[in-house]
């Protein structure tokens, strides 16, 4: 998936693509809502009881809620840390506001809304157009790479703990194959300008077909756009690989800890689901969210895969597992949406 900001042909600056017709912009949120209705309104009730799920959630005590809220809030500065990989001296508060606002935009609006909001905040902080665009691209690229690599970390962890089973080997193996193919394509793409031009020309037709089916404009001059994208990607990787990697790793770690705390707080013991198995479910779910990025936080895709993996790997009741997954979602992404509404409403580009 290409980054959500493009380089203007003459000015040498990053800008958002031209706006699409209203009916096209409505297709994605309508599709997301329909998918959520199917998953939570029809599929899950086939094997779980929402009343029992609510009972599991209602048994949380105040301290547990405070812990989850604290974990959800400390995730925000890790996003700001990632921005500082590309924008030296960016204030933590300004970076946090950029994340909160762009996260809200990414949840309720189609791409490239999140990148456009980030770009506006970075320009407001007196960074030049190229630097602001680079940071917007980097904030998309680094989390995507981190999520694609999660199954590798999970399989290594499970091998070290001796907890690998057939289901994990199958699902993890498939994810590793897809990640390896993406890695090879990335290597070919970045190796030279000539290889990027070749790859862009070869993928122009299939990518255009996918875009047209998704009511987007087809790609024109795929070879030339691939060369420009390669230059942007190399600039992002060279400028912020160290701090960006630390920011992504910290963010994913805190996100996993929120899931593990949710599992333990609803009464799922380590005997019913170990921490390595929980991490494996988390890794596969986030990998699926990177491969099928319907929304910025993977709403729907990540949740469905996460619940399926938890049910497959755990001896706990399905109701408790679904309760933990819903609790994780609330403190992972829903918690910050009101804050994002406040910061976005006060922002003036």
N, C-alpha and C positions, 0 to 999 in steps of 0.2 A: 504494500500500500504506500503510495507516494506521500511525502510530507504535505501538510495542508497550507503551505504558503509557497508562492512561486515568485520567480524573479522577473521584474518588469523588463521588457526587451530593450529599452533605450536608456532609461534612467539608471540602471544597475541597482535598483532598490527592490526590496521585497514588497509584494502587495497581495491582497486577497483576490481570488478569482472573481469574475463578474457574477453578480447575483443571478440566481436561477428563477424561473417563474414560480409563483406562489404554490401552484398545485404540485410542482415537483418538490418543493421544500417541505410540503406537508406529508409526502409519501413516507419518508423515513420515520417521523414520530408516530404516524398512524400505524406503520408496520411494527414498531417497537411495542406500542400499546396492545396490538393484536397478539403479538408473541407472548407478552406477559399474561394476557387474559387466558391464552391457551395453557401456558405452563402452570399458573397459579389458580386458575379457575376451573380447569378440566383435568389436566394431567396429574398434578399433585393430590387432589382429593381422591384419586383412584386408589391410593395406598396409604394416605395419612389422614388423621382426624384433626381438623383445625382447632377444635375445642381443646383437645389434649395438647396441641402445640401452644395455645394461649395459656393453658395451665402451667406448662413448663416455663414459659416466659414470666408469668406472674409470680413465680416463686423466687425470683431474683431479689436479693436484699439491696439496700441503699449503697453499701460499700462496693458491691459488684458493679452496679450501674456507674458509680463514680470512677472506678478503675477503667471500665470500658470507654467512658466519655473522655478520660484523660488520654488513653491510648489513641482514640480517634482524633483528638486535637493536636497531639504532638506529631502526628503524621504530616500536618500542614507545613511546618518549617523544613521538613525533609524535601518537600517539593521546591521550596524557595532556595534550598541549598543547591539543587540541581540547576536552577536558573543562574546562580552565581558562577557556575562552571563556565558560562559563556558571557556573563556580564559582571566583570570584576567590580567589587564595591557596591553591588546592588543591595540596598537595605533589606534586612530580614522582614520587616513589616510590609514594605512595598511588594516584595516577592510573594509574601503570604497572601496579600490582597489580590495579586495577579492570579495566583492559583485558585483561590476561593471563587473569584468571579468567572474565570475560564472553566472551572469545573462545573459550575451551575450552567453556563452556556452550553457546554458539551453534553449535559444531561437532557436539556430541553430543546436544543436547536441542532440542526444537521451540520456536518462539517462544511466549511472550516471555521465554524463559529468560535471554538475554543482558541485556535491559533490567532484568529483576528483579535480577540479580546486580549490575549497575552501580548501581542504586538503593540496594541494601543497602550497598555500599561508600561511596556518597556520604553516606548517613545516618550511617554509622559515623564519617565524618569531621566530624560535628557540623553538617552542613548541614540546613536545614529541609526538610520534605517537598515543598514546592512547588519549591524550588531543586533538590533532588535529582531530582525528576521532570522538571523542565525540562531538566536536563543529560542525562538518559537519552533524552528525545525528541530533543534536539539531536544526540546522538551517532549517532542513526539518520538524521536528516534531512539533515545536512550531507554525509556520505559518499555518500548516495544522489544528491543534487544534483550532487556532483562527478563521479560516474560517468556520469550522464546527459549532462553537458556535455563529456566526454572526446572524443567523435567530432567535435565542433565544433573543438576544439583540434587534433586530428589532421588534419582536412581543411585547416585554415589552414596548418599546418606543411608539409603535402605540396604545397599550392599555392605556398608560398614557395620550396620546394626544387625544384619542377617534377617531382615524382615521382608525380603522380596517375595511376592507371591505371583501366581500366574496372571492374574488380572492386571497387576501393576506392570509386569513385564510386557504384556500385550499392548496396553494403552501407552505405556512409556516408550516402548519400541517404536510404535507408529509416530508418536510425537517427535522422537529423536530423528527418525527418517526425514520427516517434513522439515525439521530444523536444520538437518544436515544439507538438504537440498537448497533451503534458503541461504545457508552459509556459503555453499559453493557458488550460487548465483551472485551473492554479495561480493565474494572474492573476485569473480570474473568482472563484475560491474566496476569494482574499485581499482582493479589491477592497472588499467591504462585507459586513456581517452578513447583509443581505438576499440577496445573491448566493450566499453560502455556504449559506444555508438552502435556496435554490432548487436548487443543485447537489446538496446532500445528499439532497433529496427525489427528484430525478431519477435519482440513481445508487443509491438504496437497493435497488431491486428487482434490477438486474443484479449488484451486489456481493453481495447476499444469496444469489443463485443460485450465484455462484462459491464463496462460503464454505460453503454447504450441500454442494456437490459435493466440497469439500475437507474435509468432516466437521467444519466449524466452525459455530457458532451464527449464524443470520441476524441482520441489523442491525434493531434496533427504534428508531424515532424518528430516522431518518437526518438530518432537518433539524436537530434539536436537537443531535445529536452533531457535525454539521458545524460548527455555530456554536462549540461548545466546542473542537473541533480547530483551527478558525481562530484562536481566541484563543491557544491553545498555540503554534501555528506562528509567529504574529506575535511573541509573547514571545521565542521562540527566536531568530528572525532579528534582532530588535532588540538582544537582549542579547549575541549573540556572532558577528555576521556577519563582523567583521574577523579576530579571532583564530581563529574557527572555519574561515574560508576559508583562512587561512595554514596551519593544521594539516592540513586535508584536502589542499591542494595539495602540501605537503611530503611527506605520507604517500604520495600517489599517485606523486610523483616518485621517491621511494626505491624503491617497489614496481617501477616501470618500470626503474630502474637495475639491480635484482636480475635482471630478465628479460634486459636487454641484456648484463649480465656473464655470465649463464648461457649465452647464445647464443655469445658470443665464447670462453668457456672450453671449450666442446665443439668448437670449431674452425670455427664458422660466421663467415666473414669479412664485412666491410662490402660487398664486391663481390657476395656471395651474398644478403645481406639488409642493407639500409642501416638506420641508426638511425631515420630517419623512418618507414620501412615497419614496423619492429619496433614503433614507438610506435602506428602505425595498428592493427596486430593487437592490441596490448595494449588500446587504447581501445575497439575493437569488442567484445572479450571482456568487459571490465568493464562496458560498457554492457549487454550481454546479461545479465550477472549481476545488474544493478540491475533490469532489466525482469522477469527470472525468478528472484527471490531464493529459491532452494530452501534454501540455507544461508547463514550469515553471510559466509563468504569466497567464496561462489559455487562451491564445490567441485562438480565435474562439469560444470556449465554453462559457467563461465569456461574451464575446462581444454579442453573439447571445442571451443568456439569459437576459443580461442587457437590450438590445434593446427591447426584447419582454415584459419585465416587465415595462419598462418606457412607452411603448405604451399603455399597459393595464391600468396603474395607472394615466396617465396624459391626460389632455384635450388639450395639445399643439399639433401642427402638427407633423406628423411622420417624416417629413424631418428635422425639428429642433431637434427632439429627437435623430435621427441618427447622425446629425452633432455634437451634444453634446457628444454622445458616442464615436465617432471617435476622437474628440478633447481630450477627457479623455484618450483614448488609447495612443495617441501621447505623451502626457506629463506624463503619468504613466509609460510607458515602452520604447517607441521608443526613447524618448529624451536621455536616458542614454546609448543607444547602441553604438553610436560613441565613447563615453568615455570608454566603456568597450572594444572596439576594440583597443584603445590606450593602456590601462593598460594591457590587455592580451598579446598584441604584445611585450611589454617590459618585461614581466615576464619570468624569467628563473628558473625553479624548481631545 
